């Protein structure tokens, strides 16, 4: 398989990304974990909802971080990690529902990214977070 020679175009806001996406083509979205290790044995894992649509040699994407968990070796340092994992799944459900309400076809898949590609973080107006309860909520957006 050859190297990808196209471009990844990132959007800071999910709603801006949705304005340039074709309703006739699938939008790829699934919950993923991005892990980053430090030299001191601490591992930082982020749950991310990436949404993307390839259009020829261009991949339009929004990459929404929804939670983070810290580890040292095999020990979780984030006390509410189980709640965070559940809420990451809820954020994925809300995002997928938001896409489907707008008529997008959303298979449970993601676009693989070239190893040397650095991606932009995005926000999603459809995701609200209640700090007191620790729950994601669906927000009304345009």
C-alpha positions as CSV (number, residue, x, y, z in Angstrom):
1,X,0.0,0.0,0.0
2,X,1.4,3.4,-0.9
3,X,1.8,6.4,1.3
4,X,-1.2,8.8,1.6
5,X,-0.4,12.0,-0.3
6,X,-3.5,13.9,0.5
7,X,-4.4,16.3,3.2
8,X,-6.2,16.1,6.6
9,X,-8.3,19.2,7.1
10,X,-9.2,19.7,10.8
11,X,-12.1,21.8,12.2
12,X,-12.1,23.3,15.7
13,X,-15.8,22.9,16.0
14,X,-17.9,19.9,15.0
15,X,-20.7,22.1,13.7
16,X,-18.3,23.9,11.3
17,X,-17.0,20.5,10.1
18,X,-20.6,19.4,9.3
19,X,-21.1,22.3,7.0
20,X,-18.5,21.0,4.4
21,X,-19.5,17.3,4.6
22,X,-21.4,15.4,1.9
23,X,-24.7,13.9,3.1
24,X,-24.4,11.2,0.4
25,X,-21.1,9.7,1.7
26,X,-20.5,7.9,5.0
27,X,-19.1,9.8,8.1
28,X,-16.8,7.6,10.1
29,X,-17.1,7.9,13.9
30,X,-16.2,5.7,16.8
31,X,-14.7,6.1,20.3
32,X,-11.0,5.7,20.4
33,X,-8.3,5.9,23.1
34,X,-5.1,7.8,22.5
35,X,-2.3,6.9,24.9
36,X,0.8,8.9,25.7
37,X,3.6,7.7,28.0
38,X,6.0,9.8,29.9
39,X,9.6,8.9,30.8
40,X,8.6,8.6,34.5
41,X,6.1,5.7,34.0
42,X,3.0,7.8,33.9
43,X,0.6,7.1,31.1
44,X,-2.0,9.6,30.0
45,X,-5.0,8.1,28.1
46,X,-7.5,10.3,26.3
47,X,-10.9,9.1,25.1
48,X,-11.6,10.8,21.8
49,X,-14.5,10.9,19.4
50,X,-13.0,11.4,16.0
51,X,-15.4,12.0,13.1
52,X,-14.1,12.1,9.5
53,X,-15.1,12.0,5.9
54,X,-12.7,11.3,3.1
55,X,-13.4,13.3,0.0
56,X,-10.9,12.2,-2.7
57,X,-7.4,13.2,-1.5
58,X,-8.7,15.2,1.4
59,X,-10.0,13.9,4.8
60,X,-12.2,16.4,6.7
61,X,-12.2,15.7,10.4
62,X,-13.1,16.9,13.9
63,X,-11.4,15.2,16.8
64,X,-13.3,15.7,20.1
65,X,-11.5,14.8,23.3
66,X,-14.1,13.7,25.9
67,X,-12.1,12.5,28.9
68,X,-8.6,11.6,30.2
69,X,-7.3,9.0,32.6
70,X,-3.9,8.9,34.3
71,X,-2.0,5.7,35.0
72,X,1.3,4.7,36.7
73,X,2.3,1.2,35.6
74,X,-0.9,-0.8,36.0
75,X,-2.5,1.5,38.6
76,X,-5.1,4.0,37.8
77,X,-4.5,7.4,39.3
78,X,-7.8,8.9,38.3
79,X,-10.3,8.0,41.0
80,X,-13.4,8.3,39.0
81,X,-12.0,6.4,36.0
82,X,-15.0,4.0,35.6
83,X,-17.4,7.0,35.5
84,X,-15.2,8.7,32.9
85,X,-15.2,5.6,30.7
86,X,-19.0,5.4,30.9
87,X,-19.3,9.1,30.1
88,X,-17.0,8.8,27.1
89,X,-19.4,6.2,25.7
90,X,-22.3,8.6,26.4
91,X,-20.5,11.4,24.5
92,X,-20.0,9.0,21.5
93,X,-23.7,8.2,21.6
94,X,-24.8,11.8,21.7
95,X,-22.4,12.7,18.8
96,X,-23.5,9.8,16.7
97,X,-27.2,10.7,17.3
98,X,-26.5,14.4,16.4
99,X,-24.9,13.2,13.1
100,X,-27.8,10.8,12.3
101,X,-30.4,13.5,13.1
102,X,-28.8,15.6,10.3
103,X,-29.1,12.7,7.8
104,X,-25.5,11.4,7.9
105,X,-24.7,7.7,7.4
106,X,-22.5,6.8,10.4
107,X,-20.9,3.3,10.3
108,X,-18.9,2.4,13.5
109,X,-15.4,2.9,12.0
110,X,-12.6,5.4,11.8
111,X,-10.2,6.8,9.3
112,X,-6.6,5.7,9.9
113,X,-4.2,8.6,10.2
114,X,-0.6,8.6,8.9
115,X,1.9,8.1,11.8
116,X,3.5,11.5,11.3
117,X,0.3,13.5,11.1
118,X,-0.5,15.8,14.0
119,X,-4.2,16.3,14.5
120,X,-6.2,19.3,15.8
121,X,-8.5,19.1,18.8
122,X,-12.1,20.0,18.3
123,X,-15.2,21.0,20.3
124,X,-18.8,19.9,19.8
125,X,-21.7,22.2,20.5
126,X,-24.0,19.2,20.8
127,X,-22.1,18.0,23.9
128,X,-22.7,19.7,27.2
129,X,-21.0,18.6,30.4
130,X,-22.5,19.0,33.8
131,X,-19.6,19.3,36.2
132,X,-21.7,18.6,39.3
133,X,-23.2,15.3,38.1
134,X,-20.2,14.3,35.9
135,X,-22.5,13.6,33.0
136,X,-22.5,14.5,29.3
137,X,-25.8,16.0,28.1
138,X,-27.1,16.7,24.7
139,X,-27.1,20.5,24.0
140,X,-29.4,22.3,21.5
141,X,-27.3,23.5,18.6
142,X,-28.0,25.0,15.2
